[in-house]
Amino acid sequence: MCKSTLLYILMEAITNFFSKKRLTLRQQDARIAWWLVAPSLIVIMGVTLWPIISSFILSFFHAPTGINQVRTYVGLGNYIGMLNDKGFWETIGRTLYFTIASVVVNMFLGLTIAQLIQSHPWGWKFIRFSLIIPWAVPTIVNGAMWRWIYSGDFGALNGLLMQFGLIKHYIPWLTFPNLAMPLVILADTWHTMPLIALILQAALAALPEELDEAAAVDGANAWQRFLKIRLPLLRPAILVALIIRTVEAFRVFDIVYIITSGGPASKTITITYLTYLYSFPYGKQGTGAALSILISIVIMIFALVYIRVLYRPEENQ
């Protein structure tokens, strides 16, 4: 077959491809998006796929740490042992308490501050700029800062309360079992809430003003316009913020490690912190791997529930 014939066949195939398969604008945008994200996906899969597979395989073994330790296949033994452990379910309860409280407080404060910024009060640009500061602080630094604030010897919280005459002596706040978790949630909220506020404020700024103005002309007050117009249109942004915040809250580790190290009386041990304890201090890597798999499953369930409840594809048509 001559070169001219091969060239003709190639040109004919290209022509048929573009002439017979006319893509819609949405399909063209999707194709471009996939091409743009493909390099990142390849890198992410290459970096994370093997650790995920390795952890999944390890979860079926009794794998103690140490020199010359032998791994023993136990099947579902690590999973069954955890599910039968009372301490595991107590840790799940503490983690859910942290997740729900953190997400609710973050979403409420984030939406409130976003609405405040969007109303453009005096100094609103400074408020929006100042939100970046807590979010930009590394989590480890944030945890160390709040641990100093809560210190029973020289903490700023005790100093402030004594200045106002609310207490007569310094209080070791982090030694109270029922108070430690709320204090960790407060520290975590200070660090994570600004991101939620910025996401929601950007979504509010993108909403069409004509709908709000038309509702005002029809007699709707500010609260009615917020509930009936802005809030439904914010559903996609709320979905993104909820998924991001829930994932971060459920797998919280570093701020707990820095502020309380799981204490007092194990009242701040979360599921991710328990995974760390089993994997390293306790030397039970198989159980730690099984815990990490369960964490991933629970996070995926949260994401699917959010998408099922909040995602409305017909509204984006």
N, C-alpha and C positions, 0 to 999 in steps of 0.2 A: 504494500500500500504506500503510495507516494506521500510526500510531505504535504502537498496541497490538499489531498483528500483528508488527511488527519486534521489539518487546520480548519477545513470546512466543517467537519463533524463537531469539533470543539466549539466553533462559533455558533453552529446550529443549536447545540445543547445549551449554551449560555443564553441565546435568544429565546429559546423555548422556556427556559426557567423563568426569565423575567417577564415574558409575555403571557404565559399561561397562569402563573401563580402571582396574581396581583394582591399584594398585602394591604390590609387596611392601615390607617395611620396608627391605631393602637398596636397592631402587630409589628409595624416598623419600629415604633418606640420601644416595644418589648425586646425586639431583636438587638437594638442598639444598647439597651440597658444590660442585656446578658453579655454582650461583647465587652462592655466596660467593666462589669463586675467579675468576669471570668478569671483574670489574673489573680485577683484577691482571693477568689474561691479556691483556686488551685493551691495557693500558698497556705491558706487556712486548712484545707483538707490535708495537705502534706504534713503540716505541723501538728495537727490535733487528731487526725484519724488513727494513727498508730497508738498514741497514749490511750485513746478511748478503747480500742480493741484490746490492748494490753491489760487495762484495768478490768474490762469485762471478763477476760480469761482468768485473771488473778482472783476475781471474786469467787471462783469455784474451787479455790485451793486454801488449805491452811498454810499460810506463808509467814512464819516467824522471822523476825530480823536477827541478824547476827552472822558470824562466820561459820561456814560449814553447816548451815541450817538446811534441812530438806523440806521441800514443799510436798504436801500430801493432798491428793484430790479428795474433796469432801462433797462435791456436787452442790446441792442447794443448802448445805449445812450452815454456811455463813448467813444466808438470808433467813432461814428458819430460826437460827439461834437469836438473831436480832429481833425478829417478830415476836418471839417468846420472852424477850427481855423487858421487864417493867421499866427499867431505866431508859430504854430506847423510846418507849411511848411517852414518858415524861419529857424527854428531850424534844420529841415531835411537838408536844403541846407548847413548850416554851418557844420553839421556833415559829409555830403558827401564831402565837401571841405577839411575838416580835414583828412578824411579817404583817399581820392584819393591822396592828396599832401603827406601825411605821407607815404603811401604805395609806391608811385613812388620814393620818395627820399630814403626811406629805401632800396628798392630793387636795385636801381642804385648804391648807395654807398656800400651796402653789397656785391653786385656782383663785384664791382671794387676792394674793399679791399680783397675779397676772391681770386680774380685773382692775386692781388699783392702778397699775402702771398704764393700762390701756385707757383709763379715764383721764390721763395726762394731768395729774395734780401738780402743784408747785414742787419742783425738785424731782420729777419722775425720772429724768435721765440719770440723775445720781443714784436713785434707788435701783434702776436697772443695771447700772454699772457695778454697784456694790454687791449685787447678787453673785457676780463672778468670783468674788474673793473667797467665800466659804467653799464653793464648789471646786475652786482651783487648788485648795490646800490638800496635799496628799493625805490619804486616810490614816496612815501611821502618825503623821504630825497632828492631825485632828484628834486622834485618840489620846496621844500624849498630852495635848493641850487640855482636853477635858478631864483627864485624870488629875492633872495639876489643879484644875478648877475645883474638883470634888475632894481634893486632899483634906484630910482631917487635921493636918498640922499647919499648913500654910495656904490652903485653898482660897481662891478668890470668892467662891460662893459663901464660905463662912465669913470672910472679911466683909463682904457686902451686907450680909444679913446682920452682922454685929454693928455695922455703921448705922443701920436703920433701927437698931434696938430690938430686932425680932428674936435674937438668940443671945444668951449670956456667955456661952462658951462654944469653942469649936466642936463640930459634930463630925464623926467619921462616916460620911454618907454611904460609902461603898461597902460598909460592913453590915448593912441592914438587908437581909435576904429579899424582902418584899419590895424594897426600894431600888435595888441595884439595876434591875432590868429597865424600869422606866427611865432611870438616869442614862443608861446606855442608849435607849431609844431617843431621848432628847439630844444627845450628842450626835447620833447618826442623822437625825432630822436636820440639825443645823448644817450638816455637811451636804446632804443629798437634796433637800427641798429646793434650793435655787435652780437646779437643772430642770425640775418639774415646772417651776414657775416660768422659766425662760421658754420651754417648749410650748406651754399653754399660751403665753403672751404672744409668741410668734404666730400661733394659730389664730388668736383673737385679732391680731393686726391684719391678717389675710382675709377676714370675713368681709363680705360686701356690706357697706354702710347703708345702702339703699333699703335693705330689708328692715334694719333697725329704725331708720327714719320713717318708713311707711307705717310700722307698728306704732311709733310715737304719734303720728298724725291720727291714727285710728283710736287713740286714747289709751294705749297700753303704757303702764308705768315701767320704771326701770327694772323692777324685780320680774315682772311678767315678760319683758323683752329678753331678759337673761335666761329665764327658764324655758320659754317657748321658741326662741330664735337662736340665741348664741350657744346654749348648752347642746342642743341636738346637732348643730353644725360643728361643734368641737369634738364630736364622738371619735373621729379618726385620731386626733391628737391625744385624747384621753386614753384611747386604746394603747397607743405607743407608750405613753407615760406610765400607764398601769403595768404593762409587761416589763418595761425597764426596771421600774421600782420594785415590783414583786420578785423578779429574778435576783436583784441585788440584795433585797431584804432576806429572802429565804436562804441564800448562801452566805450570809454575813459571817465574817470570821475575824478580820484584822482588828476592827474596833473593839470587839469583845476581848480578843487576846491582849490588847494594849491596856484597856481600862480595868478589867476585872479578872482576866485569865480564867474565866469560867466560874469564879466565886461570886459572893460567898456561899458556901454550902452547895456548890454546883448549881445555883439558881440562875446563872446566865449562860450555861452550856447550851449552845445551839447545835443543830445537826451537823453543820460543817465543822464546828469545833470538836464535836465528838469524833468525826471522821479523822481529824488531825490527831486526836489522842490515841485512837486505835492504830493508826498507821505508823506513828513514830514513838511516843512515850510508852505505849502498851506493847508495841512490837507485833501487832496483829495486822499485817498488811492485807491479808485476804478479807478480813472483816471491814477494814477501811475501804477497800475497793468496792465491796458490796454496798456500803453506805453511799459511796459516790454515785453508783449506778442508780440507787433509789432516789437520791437528790435530783438527778437529771430527769427521772421519770416524773417526779412530782412537779418540777418546774415546767415540763412540757404539758402536763395536765392543766396547770394554771393558765398557761398561754392559750391552750385550746379553748378553755372555758371563756376567757376574755374575748377571744375572737368570735366564738359562737354567740356570745351575748351582745357584743358591741358592734361587730362588723356588719355593715349593711351595704353590700355591693351595689344594690339598686340605686343608692343615693349618690353614687359616683358616676352614674351613667350620664 
